[in-house]
Amino acid sequence: MSDNISESGQSWMDEFKDGLRWLKKSKEYVIVPRSTYKERYDICNSCDSFEQLTKQCRECACFMPLKTRMNITACPRGFWGLV
């Protein structure tokens, strides 16, 4: 199987676009309120696993300005979870 085709038969780009369409339709569930985002990001920013230069968590390697806005993710160290 080609590296560009997934097990579902879609290219990675098609799967990515499907994911974006799902995210757009599910925005009210997926995106947390601004106050929750700020609270989460402040926790991350003060954590010893936070890499200031890249704004990434050393535990999960996620880009925290994005991850802290989404309700489908949680802190790998348990500092915050789903709303």
SEKOL-256344 format. One line per field, with one value per atom (N, C-alpha, C): x, y, z; atom name. Coordinates in nm, 4 decimals, always signed. Layout:
xx <- [X:...];
yy <- [Y:...];
zz <- [Z:...];
atom <- [CA:...];
//
This chain:
xx <- [+0.0838:+0.0000:+0.0877:+0.0510:+0.1277:+0.1243:+0.2319:+0.2384:+0.1351:+0.0852:-0.0092:-0.1544:-0.1807:-0.3174:-0.3326:-0.4378:-0.4623:-0.5343:-0.5563:-0.6294:-0.7718:-0.8273:-0.9637:-0.9688:-0.8515:-0.8465:-0.8384:-0.8332:-0.8241:-0.6792:-0.6478:-0.5162:-0.5168:-0.3994:-0.3922:-0.4572:-0.4473:-0.5076:-0.6603:-0.7180:-0.8630:-0.9076:-0.8323:-0.8657:-0.8541:-0.7520:-0.7339:-0.8523:-0.8932:-1.0072:-1.1359:-1.1543:-1.2704:-1.2687:-1.1510:-1.1372:-1.1713:-1.1269:-1.1599:-1.3092:-1.3731:-1.5188:-1.5911:-1.5466:-1.6068:-1.5875:-1.4670:-1.4385:-1.5274:-1.5452:-1.6306:-1.7744:-1.8271:-1.9644:-1.9787:-1.8727:-1.8768:-1.8184:-1.8043:-1.7337:-1.7829:-1.9139:-1.9664:-1.9211:-1.9036:-1.8588:-1.7070:-1.6390:-1.4941:-1.4174:-1.4602:-1.3868:-1.4363:-1.3437:-1.3806:-1.4002:-1.4721:-1.4869:-1.3510:-1.3434:-1.2176:-1.1599:-1.2447:-1.1966:-1.1310:-1.1874:-1.1297:-0.9958:-0.9910:-0.8654:-0.7572:-0.7901:-0.6923:-0.6449:-0.7383:-0.7028:-0.6085:-0.6423:-0.5583:-0.4197:-0.4167:-0.2877:-0.1995:-0.2597:-0.1834:-0.1217:-0.1971:-0.1445:-0.0257:-0.0421:+0.0658:+0.1883:+0.1654:+0.2743:+0.3585:+0.2980:+0.3718:+0.4268:+0.3986:+0.4412:+0.5873:+0.6601:+0.7998:+0.8146:+0.7049:+0.7088:+0.6782:+0.6554:+0.6219:+0.7485:+0.7618:+0.8756:+0.8363:+0.8902:+0.8536:+0.8829:+0.9961:+1.0373:+0.9381:+0.8955:+0.8065:+0.6609:+0.6326:+0.4966:+0.4415:+0.5307:+0.4925:+0.5097:+0.4334:+0.4463:+0.5530:+0.6455:+0.7483:+0.6926:+0.5785:+0.5169:+0.4487:+0.3716:+0.2920:+0.3349:+0.4224:+0.4732:+0.3659:+0.2521:+0.1458:+0.1776:+0.1226:+0.1308:+0.0204:+0.0588:-0.0372:-0.1343:-0.0995:-0.2022:-0.3226:-0.3028:-0.4135:-0.4787:-0.3971:-0.4518:-0.5387:-0.4982:-0.5742:-0.7084:-0.7293:-0.8572:-0.9585:-0.9144:-1.0004:-1.0495:-1.1759:-1.2363:-1.2227:-1.1439:-1.1252:-0.9866:-0.9201:-0.7865:-0.7785:-0.6757:-0.6528:-0.5033:-0.4672:-0.3270:-0.2741:-0.1582:-0.1032:-0.0591:-0.0414:-0.0023:-0.1222:-0.2417:-0.3643:-0.3982:-0.3361:-0.3628:-0.4958:-0.5440:-0.6758:-0.7275:-0.8601:-0.9227:-1.0375:-1.1264:-1.2417:-1.3366:-1.4045:-1.5020:-1.6321];
yy <- [-0.1185:+0.0000:+0.1240:+0.2213:+0.3459:+0.4230:+0.4972:+0.5802:+0.6916:+0.7251:+0.8354:+0.7918:+0.6630:+0.6118:+0.5394:+0.5734:+0.5099:+0.3772:+0.3090:+0.1820:+0.2014:+0.3209:+0.3477:+0.3744:+0.3833:+0.4085:+0.5555:+0.6429:+0.7865:+0.8327:+0.9394:+1.0006:+1.0727:+1.1002:+1.1709:+1.3088:+1.3697:+1.5022:+1.4937:+1.3900:+1.3730:+1.3480:+1.2686:+1.2436:+1.3717:+1.4511:+1.5788:+1.6717:+1.6800:+1.7643:+1.7147:+1.5827:+1.5269:+1.5697:+1.5659:+1.6068:+1.7538:+1.8375:+1.9800:+2.0045:+1.9304:+1.9443:+1.9022:+1.7929:+1.7478:+1.8535:+1.9092:+2.0103:+2.1328:+2.1758:+2.2920:+2.2655:+2.1449:+2.1106:+2.0950:+2.0564:+2.0248:+2.1360:+2.2539:+2.3624:+2.3886:+2.3903:+2.4208:+2.3186:+2.1943:+2.0917:+2.0917:+2.1122:+2.0943:+2.2122:+2.3338:+2.4524:+2.4945:+2.5089:+2.5472:+2.6980:+2.7447:+2.8891:+2.9556:+3.0833:+3.1582:+3.1514:+3.1582:+3.1540:+3.0190:+2.9117:+2.7784:+2.7670:+2.8186:+2.8181:+2.8919:+3.0119:+3.0920:+3.0190:+2.9593:+2.8856:+2.7692:+2.6925:+2.5792:+2.6259:+2.7287:+2.7752:+2.8304:+2.8984:+2.9487:+2.8334:+2.7254:+2.6056:+2.5505:+2.5377:+2.4855:+2.5755:+2.7044:+2.8008:+2.7958:+2.7577:+2.7505:+2.6103:+2.5150:+2.3755:+2.3564:+2.2715:+2.2459:+2.1613:+2.1102:+2.0355:+2.1227:+2.2508:+2.3428:+2.4013:+2.3893:+2.4452:+2.5829:+2.6873:+2.8250:+2.8596:+2.8156:+2.8523:+2.8056:+2.6798:+2.6232:+2.6178:+2.6538:+2.6490:+2.5060:+2.4097:+2.2684:+2.2064:+2.1017:+2.0215:+1.9150:+1.8993:+1.7958:+1.6555:+1.6455:+1.5149:+1.4572:+1.5408:+1.4911:+1.5497:+1.6502:+1.7185:+1.7996:+1.8239:+1.9024:+2.0512:+2.1247:+2.2701:+2.3234:+2.3761:+2.4058:+2.5204:+2.6223:+2.7226:+2.6608:+2.5514:+2.4825:+2.3798:+2.2952:+2.1881:+2.2420:+2.3527:+2.4062:+2.4656:+2.4869:+2.5390:+2.4288:+2.3043:+2.1955:+2.1092:+2.0728:+1.9911:+1.8411:+1.8041:+1.6621:+1.6149:+1.6965:+1.6652:+1.6872:+1.6324:+1.6503:+1.6587:+1.7150:+1.7251:+1.5854:+1.5493:+1.4160:+1.3994:+1.5098:+1.5027:+1.5181:+1.5334:+1.5385:+1.6735:+1.7807:+1.9136:+1.9710:+1.9276:+1.9681:+1.8603:+1.8557:+1.7535:+1.8114:+1.7245:+1.7664:+1.8499:+1.9415:+2.0283:+1.9540];
zz <- [+0.0000:+0.0000:+0.0000:-0.0769:-0.0886:+0.0434:+0.0672:+0.1875:+0.1865:+0.0677:+0.0568:+0.0725:+0.0791:+0.0896:+0.2234:+0.2973:+0.4264:+0.4074:+0.5182:+0.5140:+0.4638:+0.4826:+0.4360:+0.2856:+0.2228:+0.0804:+0.0445:+0.1458:+0.1219:+0.1342:+0.0629:+0.0814:+0.2157:+0.2673:+0.3955:+0.3838:+0.2665:+0.2472:+0.2533:+0.1935:+0.2005:+0.3442:+0.4180:+0.5589:+0.6400:+0.6125:+0.6804:+0.6521:+0.5274:+0.4896:+0.5550:+0.5620:+0.6325:+0.7787:+0.8393:+0.9790:+0.9985:+0.9074:+0.9166:+0.9001:+0.8084:+0.7918:+0.9198:+0.9819:+1.1074:+1.2157:+1.2231:+1.3236:+1.3060:+1.1832:+1.1562:+1.1984:+1.1701:+1.2079:+1.3589:+1.4260:+1.5688:+1.6547:+1.6010:+1.6677:+1.8099:+1.8317:+1.9648:+2.0685:+2.0274:+2.1207:+2.1340:+2.0240:+2.0199:+2.0785:+2.0515:+2.0958:+2.2342:+2.3288:+2.4656:+2.4746:+2.5760:+2.5969:+2.6192:+2.5867:+2.5982:+2.7402:+2.8404:+2.9793:+3.0110:+2.9579:+2.9784:+2.9069:+2.7839:+2.7091:+2.7878:+2.8372:+2.9106:+3.0359:+3.1082:+3.2295:+3.1967:+3.0939:+3.0536:+3.0099:+2.9251:+2.8726:+2.9842:+3.0805:+3.1949:+3.2745:+3.2900:+3.3577:+3.2804:+3.1496:+3.0661:+3.0717:+3.0616:+3.0593:+3.1864:+3.2975:+3.4241:+3.4527:+3.3666:+3.3864:+3.3442:+3.4153:+3.3796:+3.2527:+3.1993:+3.0729:+2.9512:+2.9753:+2.8660:+2.8046:+2.6744:+2.6004:+2.5482:+2.6104:+2.5757:+2.4295:+2.3786:+2.2437:+2.1374:+2.1471:+2.0454:+2.0894:+2.2142:+2.2710:+2.2693:+2.2930:+2.2922:+2.4301:+2.4532:+2.5740:+2.5487:+2.6407:+2.6258:+2.6493:+2.7161:+2.7437:+2.6201:+2.5495:+2.4363:+2.3019:+2.3040:+2.1845:+2.1116:+2.1757:+2.1133:+2.1166:+2.0186:+2.0119:+2.1020:+2.2165:+2.3215:+2.2930:+2.2149:+2.1831:+2.1103:+2.0410:+1.9745:+2.0676:+2.1296:+2.2131:+2.3273:+2.3878:+2.5015:+2.4607:+2.3316:+2.2809:+2.2504:+2.2509:+2.2056:+2.3212:+2.3162:+2.4208:+2.3920:+2.2959:+2.2651:+2.3076:+2.3909:+2.4381:+2.5886:+2.6495:+2.7922:+2.8179:+2.9295:+2.9684:+3.0006:+2.9458:+2.9732:+3.1192:+3.1903:+3.3311:+3.4245:+3.3663:+3.4452:+3.5051:+3.4583:+3.5137:+3.4655:+3.3495:+3.2995:+3.2044:+3.1938:+3.1083:+3.0288:+2.9845:+2.9067:+2.9907:+2.9267:+2.9948:+3.0092];
atom <- [N:CA:C:N:CA:C:N:CA:C:N:CA:C:N:CA:C:N:CA:C:N:CA:C:N:CA:C:N:CA:C:N:CA:C:N:CA:C:N:CA:C:N:CA:C:N:CA:C:N:CA:C:N:CA:C:N:CA:C:N:CA:C:N:CA:C:N:CA:C:N:CA:C:N:CA:C:N:CA:C:N:CA:C:N:CA:C:N:CA:C:N:CA:C:N:CA:C:N:CA:C:N:CA:C:N:CA:C:N:CA:C:N:CA:C:N:CA:C:N:CA:C:N:CA:C:N:CA:C:N:CA:C:N:CA:C:N:CA:C:N:CA:C:N:CA:C:N:CA:C:N:CA:C:N:CA:C:N:CA:C:N:CA:C:N:CA:C:N:CA:C:N:CA:C:N:CA:C:N:CA:C:N:CA:C:N:CA:C:N:CA:C:N:CA:C:N:CA:C:N:CA:C:N:CA:C:N:CA:C:N:CA:C:N:CA:C:N:CA:C:N:CA:C:N:CA:C:N:CA:C:N:CA:C:N:CA:C:N:CA:C:N:CA:C:N:CA:C:N:CA:C:N:CA:C:N:CA:C:N:CA:C:N:CA:C:N:CA:C:N:CA:C:N:CA:C:N:CA:C:N:CA:C:N:CA:C:N:CA:C];
//
